[in-house]
């Protein structure tokens, strides 16, 4: 067996459940990327290939990726994580394509659980459980808001999960899809300039075309906490920009607004006795106003300018040997 080959745990599933390509978009991630890649090399079932897409980094991201990844693709211009994921997808050879981020550490059996869940469930996409470890007081308060991918609140408290385990959305820091799903549902919308909303639109389009997303709590990874107020401000502002594109793409957003009220209720009920609740509520209000600023800025910048259609051919890349 060659290094990197995937073991088939479930022979009845056939070849479509044997090869897993992992795609990681990265920008200025040299500090955290190494741990992500090492965790993928230590899997109980090795991924078929690990692909890092360097989104025009200004640090040693590409060099760090080259130490552990099977492929390193370099974008010729900064295009955002959606475009980077599409570039990785176009280069992937696996029958299943899994996505994570450069500041995540998958559990040792992450690949194994992806294969197992596709074998056991009727699903076009899988969404895993993202754990944000305890950090600073501020970091824990931010995590309690559900950032990222459910954070300390839990994915199932941010997005509904039905009694059969199916959900309405996914987060690209911890998800996997059958390769043929992209032929049926399209790729990630490259209009989104930052990591804010492109996965929501992709999931909505997938479900509108009859696709199913399965929430898999045993498909677990750890996401680094957000411990800086400056980072929180920047990310909420970017989420506002993402909200602008969500509204442009989906038109009717009232269901999403209703979900945010629902998740806020879940957060308050879960943290009712938490001494940090006043700070959490202040952060919630701050997030609302920061997102409005981002939305307004996007309106002024982009106006009604037509966007690149979803499914447009990804940008060409250079592969680093």
Buried (B, 14 or more C-beta within 10 A) or exposed (E): EEEEEBEBBEEEBEEBBBBBBBBBBBBBBBEBBBBBBEBBEEBEBBBBBBBBBBBBBEBBBBEBBBEBBBBBBBBEEEBBBBBBBBBBBBBBEBBBBBBBBBBBBBBBBBBBBBBBBBBEBEBBBBBBBBBBEEBEEBBBBBBBBBBBBBBBBBBBBBBBBEEEBBBBBBBBBBBBBBBEBBEEBBBBBBBBBBBBBBBBBBBBBBBEEEBBBBBBBEBBBBBBBBBBEEEBBBBBBBBBBBBBBBBBBBEEBEEBEEBEEBBBEBBBEBBEEBEBBEBBBEBBEBBEEBBBBBBEBBBEEBEEEEBEEBBBEBBEBEEBE
